[in-house]
Amino acid sequence: MFRHCSAWWFFLVSCSLTAQEEKPFAIRFQKYLKGDVTFIANSIVGKKSGKNANEAYDKTGSNAKLNDQVAMVYIDVDTDETTFSSSTATLKPIHEKDQIVFAGLYWSATLPEKERVLDKHPLTQIQLKTPAYDNYFTIQGEMVYDSNENPKHKVNAPYVCFANVTEFVQKNPWGAYTVANIQASQEKIEGGSAGGWVLYVVYQSDAETDHYISLYDGFSYIYNKPVDLVFKDFKTPTTGKITPKLTMATLEGDLNIEGDNLRINTPGTAKWSYLNTPLRSGQNVFNSRITMFQQDFMEREPASLNTLGYDVFLEKIQFKDQSFVAIDQVNLKISSVGDKFYVTNVGFSIEVDETFAKEKALALQPQTTVKTTAIETPKVVLESPKPTVVSKETPNTPTISKTETPTKLITLSGRLAKEIKTYLFDATVAPEGYYIIANAYQNKAFAEDFAKKLTSKKLRPYIYKNPDNQLHYLSLQRYATQEEVEKAYFSNINNSYFQEYWIAKIQHTGKALTTTYKDKARSEKEIGTIKVNSTSTLKKGYYLVANVFEIPSNASNYLDFLRKKGFTPQSFINPINQYHYTYLAYYTDLATAKTDYFSNFNNRFFDNYWLMEVVVE
């Protein structure tokens, strides 16, 4: 009989789960005020040059090395023998009489267990020197997330820590800050060494208009599946120019690995706009740079143009065809089909209506730093806390909608099931079949370079260009059937490849449907589940799904193809991953759905399909 599952099974099934957000993003600070946010930051490891990495690394062309191709060592710019790592950056006022409201210091790095010396140097304890203090003093922070216990990240084991340093910064804000004794991996490790720190500063100034400012921290692994963030609880003016600002800090955003992007839209706007600046292209946003408003942030030592894996930016969100006037929500989508990286910080600032700001500021008094409850869902709604004073004994933890997450993790001995994406291509693009994809690149040379490094004879690298997004996909192996590719997927391609990958099914346009099940009985399979809230337009019930498409035009073409074959198919968009699901029929009862499933849709459809249940919570 059919069985329902909360962790979906591997037969082209998707559901409202994610294995990417190891530590869901939570509010660290937010406020309504006349002011804004800025930052200073620097890396803590770099390319070895002599005894250290104090010399700036400025290669940014296609010949620039990745951090797993060079020997990485600590940056140590001070002359203090008590520190093993140190780098500096200078904080300058934006306006003449800026007042510091909040200062949050974050540090993060890759650090495998074998390199950790926690008995002498706890990860949460570092040294700080500020303009107000001539000597170092100890900062005892808190661990935001440590992936050392997560089998998926055991190889490089990144971590991120936080400390509220507002009182130290307020005493004399402007000048040089030195952060020391941050631990990070050395030399060469799989995936590369990376590490750095960022000091986020919120300031108040009469020269600014009313703003809503919110800072979040967490830990999210970005690859293949997008992560969605929703910024809410503000109201912008009905006139004038509105310019939101976005800041993010990440680990392992490589310069010469492309395919990563940020997309933004607002309610009622179907189009997603890509963040694209002269220093951060639309398909390589996270590229080992520290930038502010489309310029490299150079007030630091060393001031490397290529940090080899540590990435921070603060950018204005400006699009010609998108207005932010009279809105109360901004949606952000972070995704990648090429580079693999970790997001640790997200910050958002936007002009708000003056009356709205005053009401909110009054409701939130007295202001206290707040962290929300962990949210285990790929869509995180980031809202303000209730206007309640937070005590040390009973923290204010407003709960936001919650869904289940899978407990299965990708390890060397087993992988978490993922949906298979179908692509409709002309025969000139690539042969039909099932491809295990390692990466996708905007620059074909990078794909070819990666393919040359694959030494296993069990792998047969193949590169094809997707005409819909112009990316070059690097396949590790191609298989004729779904059964073959599933076996290879779960066996790490016969124990020959242990990094991330996913499956793409290539189907040629206009080709006849396969007859796989004409002479073969269909087997029992798990019923996948998509969980939606009561406001969703997706109907509760069962769907006989024939394909899943990432590209909307592919879904439309497939629907037209089925209609020409005499079917009456429809489609829906999964609100969790935004993929297009094409289905043959919809059912309100499971018995009828199972009858059609086992009968090959009344002896009419002999290709692959499966049952999907939509549950309204």
Secondary structure, DSSP 8 states (H G I E B T S, - for coil): ---B-SS--TTT---S--SSEEEEEEEEEEEEEEEEEEEEEEESEEE-BTTBS-S-----STT---TTSS-EEE-B-S--TT-S-EEEEEE--SSTT-EEEEEEEEEEEE--GGG--TTTS-TTEEEEE-TT-SS-EEEE-EEEEEGGG-GGGTTT-EEEEEEE-HHHHHHS-SEEEEEE------B--TT---EEEEEEEEEE-TTS-EEEEEEEEEEEEESSS-EEEEE-S----SSS----EEEEEEE---TT---EEEEEE-TT----EE--BTTBBTTB--SS-EEETTEE--SEES--S--SSEEEEEEE--BTTB--TT-S-EEEEEEESS--EEEEEEEEEEE--HHHHHHHHHHT-S----------SSEEEE----S----SSS-----------------SS-------EEEEE-TTT--SEEEEEEEEESSHHHHHHHHHT---TT---EEEE-TTT--EEEEEEEESSHHHHHHHHHTHHHHT--S--EEEEEEETT-----TTSSS------BEEEEE-TT-SS-SEEEEEEEEESSHHHHHHHHHHHHHTT---EEEE-TTT--EEEEEEEESSHHHHHHHHHTHHHHT--S--EEEEEEE-
